[in-house]
Amino acid sequence: MITRRSPRTVLVLFALGLAFLASTLGCGATSLLSIGRDGLITGDTSLSGGSTSAAARRRGGELRLPGGMPPTLDPALSQDSTSAQYIVEIFSGLIAATPDLEMVPDIAERYEVSEDGRVYRFFLRENVTFHDGTAVTADDVKFSLERSCNPATGSPVAPTYLGDIVGAAEMLSGRADSLSGVRVVDDYTLEIEIDAPRASFLAKLSHPVAFVVDRRAIDSRDVARRFNGTGPF
């Protein structure tokens, strides 16, 4: 997990905490996720305060959500604010946005931009791990970006947020199976080349579609039920 979080995450955590308290004290409907010992997630969206079943407790634990069930917990498929408020706490990416909408390094410790504004070199933090303790490397970032651009994943937002990357158009259309503009320099250094200088590119990388996922634990059809992210939860 990342050992240092951005100010945006702190504010989101605070807001979620207040919402959680309100949902547990109030009588409104809430949602319940049952979390098994194997990481399997199951949900019930029709709860209204009630008690927890013994069967659910035996599965390993529960998480009561402050509102409705998010449509997805897959970063590649997220296109709504309900899903995003949970995804940003489970997963994270190279870049994060502060409350003032400043783009700051997150999984990346720092970055450099070439003189022509087309090549971004990211230097990853060496203390970032997935929830199971496995180190996050540049290969994981490349895999995650390519997974989002893979037509089989079905991301509705990858063309918008990742389409600037060289090779993205080819991959999104099924004409390539990798992003030619994403290059692994070493375990903790990654280069991303875009097709033209764009001031908005870093902001696009703060979207969940660019977040890092664990290739060992992820299934494009099951990520919402089994996840191993880099966020605080």
Phi, psi and omega in degrees: 000158177286133184272346178228127184253157180284160177302328180299319181294321179300316180294320178296318178300317179298315180296318179295324179297317178296318179295322179296316180298317180297322183289328181280331180274331183278181182248008181287167181289143175228174177244151182233128172253126174265126185250113182281165180296336179269007180087002181287131182252130172233155186226156174225113185265009186242024181277152176221063176094320190328183184272164181271136180287150179296324180298318179296320180296322181293337181288347172129342180155174182216155175228115179271121184275151182284352181209212181288164178294130178295141179302328179205153170244014178269116181305326183290337184256354185292127175216016181224156185290329179298313178294317186298325183294337175268319183300322182292345177263345178262321183239171175204169184228190180297323187234146175230158179255134175279171176302336178270010180064028172275136179272121183232153177298146179235274170294325173287142175275323178198173178210159176233149179240135180294163183300327180275000176074016185251340183242122177253125176252119182255132176253112186282149172293136182274358180254014180271131179227160168287171183301333181274005177095356180286134181295143175268128181239174179299328177298323179294322178294314180299314179303316184294318178295319180290326176297318180296328181271355179286125180305331181294334178288326177077032180292127179278349185242353181303318179300324182288315188264336182244359185294343179286339184291135178300128181093351181294317181299319179294318181289318181297330180270359179085009181271355178213155180249013177206164178265108182294338181273001178248119186234130176273117179275312172204188186304329186235022178224131184223139175247137175235122179256132177250162189284343178198155179299131179216122180294339184273357189297315180299320179298323179295327179289347178277354178284147180307332181300340179261006182287159183270133177238160182269115182296335182284334186250353190261143171227129186303339180257001186226008185297331181289348181246340178224115179221151180220084187265197180239002180280182183286347181236000000 
